[in-house]
Amino acid sequence: MLDPRWNTFLVLCETMNYTRAAERLCLTQPAVTHHIHYLEDHYGCRLFIYEGKILRLTEAGLKLLEYTRSLAYNSRKAEEA
């Protein structure tokens, strides 16, 4: 099972909007923010930045997205086995 913080990260990467990610995950927007801040604190880098009103992944965020997608895929495969 994928850690909820990883799932939040993946959904935020898909929506690029904290409110839409929260709605899709049935969480509050502050909970989504908390999950992302936890990951940023854990890895010691910013994962997202705002360019004006547009949310973008940082270089570190792009690398983490690649890893997280692989993690999610392997997690699903393990659950199917």
PDB file with SEQRES, HELIX, SHEET and CRYST1 records, atoms N, CA, C and O in Angstrom:
SEQRES   1 A   81  MET LEU ASP PRO ARG TRP ASN THR PHE LEU VAL LEU CYS          
SEQRES   2 A   81  GLU THR MET ASN TYR THR ARG ALA ALA GLU ARG LEU CYS          
SEQRES   3 A   81  LEU THR GLN PRO ALA VAL THR HIS HIS ILE HIS TYR LEU          
SEQRES   4 A   81  GLU ASP HIS TYR GLY CYS ARG LEU PHE ILE TYR GLU GLY          
SEQRES   5 A   81  LYS ILE LEU ARG LEU THR GLU ALA GLY LEU LYS LEU LEU          
SEQRES   6 A   81  GLU TYR THR ARG SER LEU ALA TYR ASN SER ARG LYS ALA          
SEQRES   7 A   81  GLU GLU ALA                                                  
HELIX    1 AA1 PRO A    4  THR A   15  1                                  12    
HELIX    2 AA2 TYR A   18  LEU A   25  1                                   8    
HELIX    3 AA3 GLN A   29  TYR A   43  1                                  15    
HELIX    4 AA4 GLU A   59  GLU A   80  1                                  22    
SHEET    1 AA1 2 PHE A  48  GLU A  51  0                                        
SHEET    2 AA1 2 ILE A  54  LEU A  57 -1                                        
CRYST1    1.000    1.000    1.000  90.00  90.00  90.00 P 1           1          
ATOM      1  N   MET A   1       0.845  -1.182   0.000  1.00  0.00           N  
ATOM      2  CA  MET A   1       0.000   0.000   0.000  1.00  0.00           C  
ATOM      3  C   MET A   1       0.890   1.245   0.000  1.00  0.00           C  
ATOM      4  O   MET A   1       1.854   1.349   0.758  1.00  0.00           O  
ATOM      5  N   LEU A   2       0.539   2.159  -0.856  1.00  0.00           N  
ATOM      6  CA  LEU A   2       1.313   3.385  -1.002  1.00  0.00           C  
ATOM      7  C   LEU A   2       0.995   4.346   0.137  1.00  0.00           C  
ATOM      8  O   LEU A   2      -0.170   4.558   0.474  1.00  0.00           O  
ATOM      9  N   ASP A   3       2.029   4.923   0.723  1.00  0.00           N  
ATOM     10  CA  ASP A   3       1.855   5.912   1.790  1.00  0.00           C  
ATOM     11  C   ASP A   3       0.968   7.044   1.279  1.00  0.00           C  
ATOM     12  O   ASP A   3       1.153   7.506   0.153  1.00  0.00           O  
ATOM     13  N   PRO A   4       0.014   7.497   2.078  1.00  0.00           N  
ATOM     14  CA  PRO A   4      -0.893   8.566   1.635  1.00  0.00           C  
ATOM     15  C   PRO A   4      -0.173   9.839   1.181  1.00  0.00           C  
ATOM     16  O   PRO A   4      -0.678  10.548   0.310  1.00  0.00           O  
ATOM     17  N   ARG A   5       0.981  10.137   1.748  1.00  0.00           N  
ATOM     18  CA  ARG A   5       1.717  11.338   1.333  1.00  0.00           C  
ATOM     19  C   ARG A   5       2.229  11.205  -0.097  1.00  0.00           C  
ATOM     20  O   ARG A   5       2.244  12.179  -0.850  1.00  0.00           O  
ATOM     21  N   TRP A   6       2.650   9.995  -0.469  1.00  0.00           N  
ATOM     22  CA  TRP A   6       3.091   9.755  -1.842  1.00  0.00           C  
ATOM     23  C   TRP A   6       1.912   9.895  -2.794  1.00  0.00           C  
ATOM     24  O   TRP A   6       2.031  10.486  -3.868  1.00  0.00           O  
ATOM     25  N   ASN A   7       0.780   9.346  -2.389  1.00  0.00           N  
ATOM     26  CA  ASN A   7      -0.420   9.450  -3.217  1.00  0.00           C  
ATOM     27  C   ASN A   7      -0.837  10.912  -3.385  1.00  0.00           C  
ATOM     28  O   ASN A   7      -1.211  11.329  -4.481  1.00  0.00           O  
ATOM     29  N   THR A   8      -0.772  11.679  -2.313  1.00  0.00           N  
ATOM     30  CA  THR A   8      -1.085  13.108  -2.388  1.00  0.00           C  
ATOM     31  C   THR A   8      -0.150  13.801  -3.370  1.00  0.00           C  
ATOM     32  O   THR A   8      -0.590  14.620  -4.177  1.00  0.00           O  
ATOM     33  N   PHE A   9       1.121  13.481  -3.303  1.00  0.00           N  
ATOM     34  CA  PHE A   9       2.098  14.060  -4.224  1.00  0.00           C  
ATOM     35  C   PHE A   9       1.733  13.736  -5.673  1.00  0.00           C  
ATOM     36  O   PHE A   9       1.760  14.616  -6.533  1.00  0.00           O  
ATOM     37  N   LEU A  10       1.392  12.468  -5.944  1.00  0.00           N  
ATOM     38  CA  LEU A  10       1.033  12.069  -7.304  1.00  0.00           C  
ATOM     39  C   LEU A  10      -0.204  12.806  -7.809  1.00  0.00           C  
ATOM     40  O   LEU A  10      -0.227  13.282  -8.944  1.00  0.00           O  
ATOM     41  N   VAL A  11      -1.223  12.899  -6.971  1.00  0.00           N  
ATOM     42  CA  VAL A  11      -2.453  13.579  -7.389  1.00  0.00           C  
ATOM     43  C   VAL A  11      -2.201  15.074  -7.596  1.00  0.00           C  
ATOM     44  O   VAL A  11      -2.730  15.664  -8.538  1.00  0.00           O  
ATOM     45  N   LEU A  12      -1.408  15.682  -6.738  1.00  0.00           N  
ATOM     46  CA  LEU A  12      -1.091  17.097  -6.918  1.00  0.00           C  
ATOM     47  C   LEU A  12      -0.305  17.309  -8.212  1.00  0.00           C  
ATOM     48  O   LEU A  12      -0.501  18.315  -8.895  1.00  0.00           O  
ATOM     49  N   CYS A  13       0.571  16.382  -8.552  1.00  0.00           N  
ATOM     50  CA  CYS A  13       1.300  16.479  -9.819  1.00  0.00           C  
ATOM     51  C   CYS A  13       0.348  16.390 -11.009  1.00  0.00           C  
ATOM     52  O   CYS A  13       0.564  17.047 -12.027  1.00  0.00           O  
ATOM     53  N   GLU A  14      -0.691  15.590 -10.886  1.00  0.00           N  
ATOM     54  CA  GLU A  14      -1.672  15.458 -11.969  1.00  0.00           C  
ATOM     55  C   GLU A  14      -2.548  16.702 -12.091  1.00  0.00           C  
ATOM     56  O   GLU A  14      -2.807  17.176 -13.197  1.00  0.00           O  
ATOM     57  N   THR A  15      -3.002  17.226 -10.962  1.00  0.00           N  
ATOM     58  CA  THR A  15      -3.945  18.346 -10.990  1.00  0.00           C  
ATOM     59  C   THR A  15      -3.249  19.702 -11.016  1.00  0.00           C  
ATOM     60  O   THR A  15      -3.785  20.668 -11.558  1.00  0.00           O  
ATOM     61  N   MET A  16      -2.059  19.773 -10.432  1.00  0.00           N  
ATOM     62  CA  MET A  16      -1.315  21.019 -10.267  1.00  0.00           C  
ATOM     63  C   MET A  16      -2.179  22.093  -9.615  1.00  0.00           C  
ATOM     64  O   MET A  16      -2.089  23.276  -9.945  1.00  0.00           O  
ATOM     65  N   ASN A  17      -3.019  21.649  -8.680  1.00  0.00           N  
ATOM     66  CA  ASN A  17      -3.914  22.558  -7.971  1.00  0.00           C  
ATOM     67  C   ASN A  17      -4.232  21.932  -6.618  1.00  0.00           C  
ATOM     68  O   ASN A  17      -4.778  20.830  -6.555  1.00  0.00           O  
ATOM     69  N   TYR A  18      -3.892  22.629  -5.536  1.00  0.00           N  
ATOM     70  CA  TYR A  18      -4.090  22.085  -4.194  1.00  0.00           C  
ATOM     71  C   TYR A  18      -5.560  21.802  -3.898  1.00  0.00           C  
ATOM     72  O   TYR A  18      -5.881  20.773  -3.303  1.00  0.00           O  
ATOM     73  N   THR A  19      -6.444  22.689  -4.300  1.00  0.00           N  
ATOM     74  CA  THR A  19      -7.869  22.507  -4.009  1.00  0.00           C  
ATOM     75  C   THR A  19      -8.427  21.308  -4.762  1.00  0.00           C  
ATOM     76  O   THR A  19      -9.145  20.493  -4.181  1.00  0.00           O  
ATOM     77  N   ARG A  20      -8.105  21.188  -6.051  1.00  0.00           N  
ATOM     78  CA  ARG A  20      -8.592  20.040  -6.833  1.00  0.00           C  
ATOM     79  C   ARG A  20      -8.007  18.731  -6.319  1.00  0.00           C  
ATOM     80  O   ARG A  20      -8.699  17.714  -6.283  1.00  0.00           O  
ATOM     81  N   ALA A  21      -6.750  18.750  -5.925  1.00  0.00           N  
ATOM     82  CA  ALA A  21      -6.139  17.545  -5.359  1.00  0.00           C  
ATOM     83  C   ALA A  21      -6.851  17.147  -4.073  1.00  0.00           C  
ATOM     84  O   ALA A  21      -7.127  15.968  -3.852  1.00  0.00           O  
ATOM     85  N   ALA A  22      -7.145  18.118  -3.233  1.00  0.00           N  
ATOM     86  CA  ALA A  22      -7.849  17.837  -1.978  1.00  0.00           C  
ATOM     87  C   ALA A  22      -9.223  17.240  -2.252  1.00  0.00           C  
ATOM     88  O   ALA A  22      -9.619  16.271  -1.605  1.00  0.00           O  
ATOM     89  N   GLU A  23      -9.945  17.807  -3.198  1.00  0.00           N  
ATOM     90  CA  GLU A  23     -11.273  17.285  -3.533  1.00  0.00           C  
ATOM     91  C   GLU A  23     -11.182  15.855  -4.042  1.00  0.00           C  
ATOM     92  O   GLU A  23     -11.975  15.001  -3.647  1.00  0.00           O  
ATOM     93  N   ARG A  24     -10.235  15.597  -4.901  1.00  0.00           N  
ATOM     94  CA  ARG A  24     -10.075  14.251  -5.471  1.00  0.00           C  
ATOM     95  C   ARG A  24      -9.687  13.220  -4.413  1.00  0.00           C  
ATOM     96  O   ARG A  24     -10.074  12.054  -4.497  1.00  0.00           O  
ATOM     97  N   LEU A  25      -8.928  13.659  -3.428  1.00  0.00           N  
ATOM     98  CA  LEU A  25      -8.465  12.756  -2.372  1.00  0.00           C  
ATOM     99  C   LEU A  25      -9.399  12.711  -1.168  1.00  0.00           C  
ATOM    100  O   LEU A  25      -9.166  11.956  -0.224  1.00  0.00           O  
ATOM    101  N   CYS A  26     -10.455  13.521  -1.203  1.00  0.00           N  
ATOM    102  CA  CYS A  26     -11.375  13.642  -0.060  1.00  0.00           C  
ATOM    103  C   CYS A  26     -10.622  14.095   1.192  1.00  0.00           C  
ATOM    104  O   CYS A  26     -10.835  13.580   2.290  1.00  0.00           O  
ATOM    105  N   LEU A  27      -9.746  15.064   0.995  1.00  0.00           N  
ATOM    106  CA  LEU A  27      -8.983  15.671   2.080  1.00  0.00           C  
ATOM    107  C   LEU A  27      -9.271  17.165   2.089  1.00  0.00           C  
ATOM    108  O   LEU A  27      -9.881  17.698   1.162  1.00  0.00           O  
ATOM    109  N   THR A  28      -8.830  17.825   3.135  1.00  0.00           N  
ATOM    110  CA  THR A  28      -8.886  19.281   3.141  1.00  0.00           C  
ATOM    111  C   THR A  28      -7.651  19.812   2.420  1.00  0.00           C  
ATOM    112  O   THR A  28      -6.648  19.111   2.290  1.00  0.00           O  
ATOM    113  N   GLN A  29      -7.735  21.046   1.959  1.00  0.00           N  
ATOM    114  CA  GLN A  29      -6.581  21.653   1.306  1.00  0.00           C  
ATOM    115  C   GLN A  29      -5.400  21.771   2.272  1.00  0.00           C  
ATOM    116  O   GLN A  29      -4.263  21.540   1.860  1.00  0.00           O  
ATOM    117  N   PRO A  30      -5.631  22.125   3.559  1.00  0.00           N  
ATOM    118  CA  PRO A  30      -4.498  22.152   4.492  1.00  0.00           C  
ATOM    119  C   PRO A  30      -3.841  20.776   4.683  1.00  0.00           C  
ATOM    120  O   PRO A  30      -2.636  20.698   4.921  1.00  0.00           O  
ATOM    121  N   ALA A  31      -4.619  19.699   4.580  1.00  0.00           N  
ATOM    122  CA  ALA A  31      -4.035  18.357   4.705  1.00  0.00           C  
ATOM    123  C   ALA A  31      -3.108  18.070   3.524  1.00  0.00           C  
ATOM    124  O   ALA A  31      -2.038  17.487   3.700  1.00  0.00           O  
ATOM    125  N   VAL A  32      -3.515  18.474   2.333  1.00  0.00           N  
ATOM    126  CA  VAL A  32      -2.663  18.303   1.156  1.00  0.00           C  
ATOM    127  C   VAL A  32      -1.374  19.103   1.340  1.00  0.00           C  
ATOM    128  O   VAL A  32      -0.281  18.595   1.089  1.00  0.00           O  
ATOM    129  N   THR A  33      -1.502  20.332   1.771  1.00  0.00           N  
ATOM    130  CA  THR A  33      -0.339  21.179   2.026  1.00  0.00           C  
ATOM    131  C   THR A  33       0.581  20.532   3.057  1.00  0.00           C  
ATOM    132  O   THR A  33       1.801  20.533   2.890  1.00  0.00           O  
ATOM    133  N   HIS A  34       0.007  19.983   4.114  1.00  0.00           N  
ATOM    134  CA  HIS A  34       0.792  19.323   5.161  1.00  0.00           C  
ATOM    135  C   HIS A  34       1.566  18.134   4.583  1.00  0.00           C  
ATOM    136  O   HIS A  34       2.748  17.963   4.885  1.00  0.00           O  
ATOM    137  N   HIS A  35       0.921  17.320   3.766  1.00  0.00           N  
ATOM    138  CA  HIS A  35       1.597  16.167   3.160  1.00  0.00           C  
ATOM    139  C   HIS A  35       2.787  16.620   2.312  1.00  0.00           C  
ATOM    140  O   HIS A  35       3.869  16.037   2.380  1.00  0.00           O  
ATOM    141  N   ILE A  36       2.573  17.660   1.519  1.00  0.00           N  
ATOM    142  CA  ILE A  36       3.654  18.141   0.654  1.00  0.00           C  
ATOM    143  C   ILE A  36       4.782  18.755   1.481  1.00  0.00           C  
ATOM    144  O   ILE A  36       5.956  18.533   1.185  1.00  0.00           O  
ATOM    145  N   HIS A  37       4.440  19.517   2.502  1.00  0.00           N  
ATOM    146  CA  HIS A  37       5.476  20.093   3.370  1.00  0.00           C  
ATOM    147  C   HIS A  37       6.267  19.001   4.081  1.00  0.00           C  
ATOM    148  O   HIS A  37       7.478  19.130   4.260  1.00  0.00           O  
ATOM    149  N   TYR A  38       5.590  17.924   4.489  1.00  0.00           N  
ATOM    150  CA  TYR A  38       6.295  16.804   5.114  1.00  0.00           C  
ATOM    151  C   TYR A  38       7.354  16.255   4.149  1.00  0.00           C  
ATOM    152  O   TYR A  38       8.509  16.061   4.529  1.00  0.00           O  
ATOM    153  N   LEU A  39       6.947  16.007   2.900  1.00  0.00           N  
ATOM    154  CA  LEU A  39       7.896  15.469   1.922  1.00  0.00           C  
ATOM    155  C   LEU A  39       9.032  16.451   1.652  1.00  0.00           C  
ATOM    156  O   LEU A  39      10.187  16.042   1.533  1.00  0.00           O  
ATOM    157  N   GLU A  40       8.716  17.736   1.556  1.00  0.00           N  
ATOM    158  CA  GLU A  40       9.755  18.742   1.332  1.00  0.00           C  
ATOM    159  C   GLU A  40      10.723  18.806   2.510  1.00  0.00           C  
ATOM    160  O   GLU A  40      11.932  18.920   2.310  1.00  0.00           O  
ATOM    161  N   ASP A  41      10.208  18.735   3.721  1.00  0.00           N  
ATOM    162  CA  ASP A  41      11.077  18.737   4.903  1.00  0.00           C  
ATOM    163  C   ASP A  41      11.924  17.472   4.951  1.00  0.00           C  
ATOM    164  O   ASP A  41      13.112  17.524   5.271  1.00  0.00           O  
ATOM    165  N   HIS A  42      11.313  16.341   4.633  1.00  0.00           N  
ATOM    166  CA  HIS A  42      12.013  15.055   4.671  1.00  0.00           C  
ATOM    167  C   HIS A  42      13.180  15.033   3.674  1.00  0.00           C  
ATOM    168  O   HIS A  42      14.273  14.571   4.000  1.00  0.00           O  
ATOM    169  N   TYR A  43      12.939  15.533   2.468  1.00  0.00           N  
ATOM    170  CA  TYR A  43      13.973  15.515   1.434  1.00  0.00           C  
ATOM    171  C   TYR A  43      14.819  16.783   1.392  1.00  0.00           C  
ATOM    172  O   TYR A  43      15.810  16.846   0.665  1.00  0.00           O  
ATOM    173  N   GLY A  44      14.434  17.785   2.164  1.00  0.00           N  
ATOM    174  CA  GLY A  44      15.234  18.996   2.265  1.00  0.00           C  
ATOM    175  C   GLY A  44      15.253  19.853   1.008  1.00  0.00           C  
ATOM    176  O   GLY A  44      16.241  20.532   0.729  1.00  0.00           O  
ATOM    177  N   CYS A  45      14.162  19.822   0.250  1.00  0.00           N  
ATOM    178  CA  CYS A  45      14.097  20.640  -0.960  1.00  0.00           C  
ATOM    179  C   CYS A  45      12.648  20.953  -1.309  1.00  0.00           C  
ATOM    180  O   CYS A  45      11.724  20.265  -0.875  1.00  0.00           O  
ATOM    181  N   ARG A  46      12.473  21.989  -2.089  1.00  0.00           N  
ATOM    182  CA  ARG A  46      11.136  22.352  -2.567  1.00  0.00           C  
ATOM    183  C   ARG A  46      10.752  21.418  -3.700  1.00  0.00           C  
ATOM    184  O   ARG A  46      11.577  21.104  -4.557  1.00  0.00           O  
ATOM    185  N   LEU A  47       9.508  20.976  -3.708  1.00  0.00           N  
ATOM    186  CA  LEU A  47       9.013  20.107  -4.768  1.00  0.00           C  
ATOM    187  C   LEU A  47       8.172  20.878  -5.777  1.00  0.00           C  
ATOM    188  O   LEU A  47       8.095  20.509  -6.949  1.00  0.00           O  
ATOM    189  N   PHE A  48       7.546  21.947  -5.310  1.00  0.00           N  
ATOM    190  CA  PHE A  48       6.698  22.788  -6.156  1.00  0.00           C  
ATOM    191  C   PHE A  48       7.067  24.249  -5.941  1.00  0.00           C  
ATOM    192  O   PHE A  48       7.502  24.638  -4.857  1.00  0.00           O  
ATOM    193  N   ILE A  49       6.891  25.044  -6.971  1.00  0.00           N  
ATOM    194  CA  ILE A  49       7.034  26.496  -6.856  1.00  0.00           C  
ATOM    195  C   ILE A  49       5.890  27.141  -7.630  1.00  0.00           C  
ATOM    196  O   ILE A  49       5.334  26.556  -8.560  1.00  0.00           O  
ATOM    197  N   TYR A  50       5.560  28.339  -7.229  1.00  0.00           N  
ATOM    198  CA  TYR A  50       4.582  29.125  -7.975  1.00  0.00           C  
ATOM    199  C   TYR A  50       5.322  30.089  -8.880  1.00  0.00           C  
ATOM    200  O   TYR A  50       6.228  30.798  -8.442  1.00  0.00           O  
ATOM    201  N   GLU A  51       4.935  30.112 -10.138  1.00  0.00           N  
ATOM    202  CA  GLU A  51       5.398  31.122 -11.087  1.00  0.00           C  
ATOM    203  C   GLU A  51       4.170  31.961 -11.394  1.00  0.00           C  
ATOM    204  O   GLU A  51       3.357  31.611 -12.249  1.00  0.00           O  
ATOM    205  N   GLY A  52       4.049  33.070 -10.685  1.00  0.00           N  
ATOM    206  CA  GLY A  52       2.805  33.836 -10.735  1.00  0.00           C  
ATOM    207  C   GLY A  52       1.729  33.021 -10.038  1.00  0.00           C  
ATOM    208  O   GLY A  52       1.865  32.684  -8.862  1.00  0.00           O  
ATOM    209  N   LYS A  53       0.675  32.709 -10.749  1.00  0.00           N  
ATOM    210  CA  LYS A  53      -0.400  31.892 -10.179  1.00  0.00           C  
ATOM    211  C   LYS A  53      -0.319  30.437 -10.625  1.00  0.00           C  
ATOM    212  O   LYS A  53      -1.194  29.635 -10.301  1.00  0.00           O  
ATOM    213  N   ILE A  54       0.731  30.098 -11.369  1.00  0.00           N  
ATOM    214  CA  ILE A  54       0.864  28.750 -11.925  1.00  0.00           C  
ATOM    215  C   ILE A  54       1.785  27.914 -11.048  1.00  0.00           C  
ATOM    216  O   ILE A  54       2.916  28.308 -10.764  1.00  0.00           O  
ATOM    217  N   LEU A  55       1.290  26.755 -10.620  1.00  0.00           N  
ATOM    218  CA  LEU A  55       2.079  25.824  -9.814  1.00  0.00           C  
ATOM    219  C   LEU A  55       2.924  24.965 -10.743  1.00  0.00           C  
ATOM    220  O   LEU A  55       2.415  24.403 -11.712  1.00  0.00           O  
ATOM    221  N   ARG A  56       4.207  24.866 -10.446  1.00  0.00           N  
ATOM    222  CA  ARG A  56       5.125  24.072 -11.264  1.00  0.00           C  
ATOM    223  C   ARG A  56       5.970  23.169 -10.368  1.00  0.00           C  
ATOM    224  O   ARG A  56       6.253  23.493  -9.214  1.00  0.00           O  
ATOM    225  N   LEU A  57       6.362  22.034 -10.930  1.00  0.00           N  
ATOM    226  CA  LEU A  57       7.300  21.154 -10.244  1.00  0.00           C  
ATOM    227  C   LEU A  57       8.709  21.722 -10.364  1.00  0.00           C  
ATOM    228  O   LEU A  57       9.078  22.264 -11.405  1.00  0.00           O  
ATOM    229  N   THR A  58       9.485  21.599  -9.307  1.00  0.00           N  
ATOM    230  CA  THR A  58      10.900  21.946  -9.369  1.00  0.00           C  
ATOM    231  C   THR A  58      11.642  20.775 -10.007  1.00  0.00           C  
ATOM    232  O   THR A  58      11.049  19.730 -10.274  1.00  0.00           O  
ATOM    233  N   GLU A  59      12.910  20.948 -10.244  1.00  0.00           N  
ATOM    234  CA  GLU A  59      13.732  19.855 -10.768  1.00  0.00           C  
ATOM    235  C   GLU A  59      13.700  18.667  -9.810  1.00  0.00           C  
ATOM    236  O   GLU A  59      13.591  17.519 -10.240  1.00  0.00           O  
ATOM    237  N   ALA A  60      13.795  18.946  -8.514  1.00  0.00           N  
ATOM    238  CA  ALA A  60      13.717  17.872  -7.515  1.00  0.00           C  
ATOM    239  C   ALA A  60      12.340  17.211  -7.547  1.00  0.00           C  
ATOM    240  O   ALA A  60      12.226  15.994  -7.401  1.00  0.00           O  
ATOM    241  N   GLY A  61      11.303  18.014  -7.737  1.00  0.00           N  
ATOM    242  CA  GLY A  61       9.950  17.474  -7.831  1.00  0.00           C  
ATOM    243  C   GLY A  61       9.789  16.546  -9.018  1.00  0.00           C  
ATOM    244  O   GLY A  61       9.125  15.515  -8.914  1.00  0.00           O  
ATOM    245  N   LEU A  62      10.394  16.903 -10.150  1.00  0.00           N  
ATOM    246  CA  LEU A  62      10.336  16.049 -11.336  1.00  0.00           C  
ATOM    247  C   LEU A  62      11.030  14.713 -11.092  1.00  0.00           C  
ATOM    248  O   LEU A  62      10.533  13.664 -11.505  1.00  0.00           O  
ATOM    249  N   LYS A  63      12.176  14.754 -10.423  1.00  0.00           N  
ATOM    250  CA  LYS A  63      12.887  13.515 -10.106  1.00  0.00           C  
ATOM    251  C   LYS A  63      12.081  12.656  -9.143  1.00  0.00           C  
ATOM    252  O   LYS A  63      11.996  11.438  -9.302  1.00  0.00           O  
ATOM    253  N   LEU A  64      11.490  13.304  -8.141  1.00  0.00           N  
ATOM    254  CA  LEU A  64      10.685  12.562  -7.176  1.00  0.00           C  
ATOM    255  C   LEU A  64       9.433  11.992  -7.834  1.00  0.00           C  
ATOM    256  O   LEU A  64       8.981  10.909  -7.460  1.00  0.00           O  
ATOM    257  N   LEU A  65       8.871  12.694  -8.798  1.00  0.00           N  
ATOM    258  CA  LEU A  65       7.700  12.196  -9.514  1.00  0.00           C  
ATOM    259  C   LEU A  65       8.029  10.900 -10.244  1.00  0.00           C  
ATOM    260  O   LEU A  65       7.249   9.948 -10.202  1.00  0.00           O  
ATOM    261  N   GLU A  66       9.165  10.859 -10.905  1.00  0.00           N  
ATOM    262  CA  GLU A  66       9.587   9.645 -11.604  1.00  0.00           C  
ATOM    263  C   GLU A  66       9.708   8.480 -10.618  1.00  0.00           C  
ATOM    264  O   GLU A  66       9.217   7.382 -10.881  1.00  0.00           O  
ATOM    265  N   TYR A  67      10.357   8.724  -9.496  1.00  0.00           N  
ATOM    266  CA  TYR A  67      10.521   7.694  -8.472  1.00  0.00           C  
ATOM    267  C   TYR A  67       9.168   7.263  -7.904  1.00  0.00           C  
ATOM    268  O   TYR A  67       8.924   6.070  -7.724  1.00  0.00           O  
ATOM    269  N   THR A  68       8.301   8.214  -7.624  1.00  0.00           N  
ATOM    270  CA  THR A  68       7.012   7.920  -7.004  1.00  0.00           C  
ATOM    271  C   THR A  68       6.115   7.133  -7.947  1.00  0.00           C  
ATOM    272  O   THR A  68       5.388   6.243  -7.507  1.00  0.00           O  
ATOM    273  N   ARG A  69       6.155   7.445  -9.229  1.00  0.00           N  
ATOM    274  CA  ARG A  69       5.378   6.663 -10.203  1.00  0.00           C  
ATOM    275  C   ARG A  69       5.836   5.215 -10.213  1.00  0.00           C  
ATOM    276  O   ARG A  69       5.013   4.301 -10.261  1.00  0.00           O  
ATOM    277  N   SER A  70       7.142   5.002 -10.168  1.00  0.00           N  
ATOM    278  CA  SER A  70       7.686   3.649 -10.116  1.00  0.00           C  
ATOM    279  C   SER A  70       7.260   2.945  -8.831  1.00  0.00           C  
ATOM    280  O   SER A  70       6.895   1.770  -8.846  1.00  0.00           O  
ATOM    281  N   LEU A  71       7.311   3.672  -7.731  1.00  0.00           N  
ATOM    282  CA  LEU A  71       6.893   3.126  -6.441  1.00  0.00           C  
ATOM    283  C   LEU A  71       5.421   2.728  -6.469  1.00  0.00           C  
ATOM    284  O   LEU A  71       5.063   1.657  -5.980  1.00  0.00           O  
ATOM    285  N   ALA A  72       4.572   3.572  -7.032  1.00  0.00           N  
ATOM    286  CA  ALA A  72       3.136   3.284  -7.114  1.00  0.00           C  
ATOM    287  C   ALA A  72       2.883   2.065  -7.996  1.00  0.00           C  
ATOM    288  O   ALA A  72       2.050   1.220  -7.665  1.00  0.00           O  
ATOM    289  N   TYR A  73       3.594   1.971  -9.109  1.00  0.00           N  
ATOM    290  CA  TYR A  73       3.445   0.829 -10.011  1.00  0.00           C  
ATOM    291  C   TYR A  73       3.839  -0.466  -9.305  1.00  0.00           C  
ATOM    292  O   TYR A  73       3.109  -1.455  -9.359  1.00  0.00           O  
ATOM    293  N   ASN A  74       4.988  -0.454  -8.646  1.00  0.00           N  
ATOM    294  CA  ASN A  74       5.452  -1.650  -7.941  1.00  0.00           C  
ATOM    295  C   ASN A  74       4.543  -2.008  -6.778  1.00  0.00           C  
ATOM    296  O   ASN A  74       4.351  -3.189  -6.488  1.00  0.00           O  
ATOM    297  N   SER A  75       3.988  -1.024  -6.117  1.00  0.00           N  
ATOM    298  CA  SER A  75       3.052  -1.270  -5.022  1.00  0.00           C  
ATOM    299  C   SER A  75       1.801  -1.972  -5.540  1.00  0.00           C  
ATOM    300  O   SER A  75       1.319  -2.923  -4.925  1.00  0.00           O  
ATOM    301  N   ARG A  76       1.272  -1.502  -6.678  1.00  0.00           N  
ATOM    302  CA  ARG A  76       0.090  -2.147  -7.278  1.00  0.00           C  
ATOM    303  C   ARG A  76       0.402  -3.578  -7.681  1.00  0.00           C  
ATOM    304  O   ARG A  76      -0.407  -4.476  -7.451  1.00  0.00           O  
ATOM    305  N   LYS A  77       1.565  -3.799  -8.280  1.00  0.00           N  
ATOM    306  CA  LYS A  77       1.958  -5.148  -8.701  1.00  0.00           C  
ATOM    307  C   LYS A  77       2.081  -6.083  -7.500  1.00  0.00           C  
ATOM    308  O   LYS A  77       1.672  -7.241  -7.574  1.00  0.00           O  
ATOM    309  N   ALA A  78       2.635  -5.595  -6.409  1.00  0.00           N  
ATOM    310  CA  ALA A  78       2.783  -6.409  -5.200  1.00  0.00           C  
ATOM    311  C   ALA A  78       1.423  -6.775  -4.625  1.00  0.00           C  
ATOM    312  O   ALA A  78       1.235  -7.892  -4.142  1.00  0.00           O  
ATOM    313  N   GLU A  79       0.472  -5.845  -4.673  1.00  0.00           N  
ATOM    314  CA  GLU A  79      -0.865  -6.125  -4.156  1.00  0.00           C  
ATOM    315  C   GLU A  79      -1.594  -7.146  -5.015  1.00  0.00           C  
ATOM    316  O   GLU A  79      -2.422  -7.904  -4.510  1.00  0.00           O  
ATOM    317  N   GLU A  80      -1.291  -7.175  -6.317  1.00  0.00           N  
ATOM    318  CA  GLU A  80      -1.926  -8.123  -7.227  1.00  0.00           C  
ATOM    319  C   GLU A  80      -1.364  -9.530  -7.072  1.00  0.00           C  
ATOM    320  O   GLU A  80      -2.041 -10.505  -7.395  1.00  0.00           O  
ATOM    321  N   ALA A  81      -0.142  -9.643  -6.583  1.00  0.00           N  
ATOM    322  CA  ALA A  81       0.524 -10.957  -6.473  1.00  0.00           C  
ATOM    323  C   ALA A  81      -0.067 -11.806  -5.369  1.00  0.00           C  
ATOM    324  O   ALA A  81       0.380 -12.932  -5.149  1.00  0.00           O  
TER     325      ALA A  81                                                      
END                                                                             
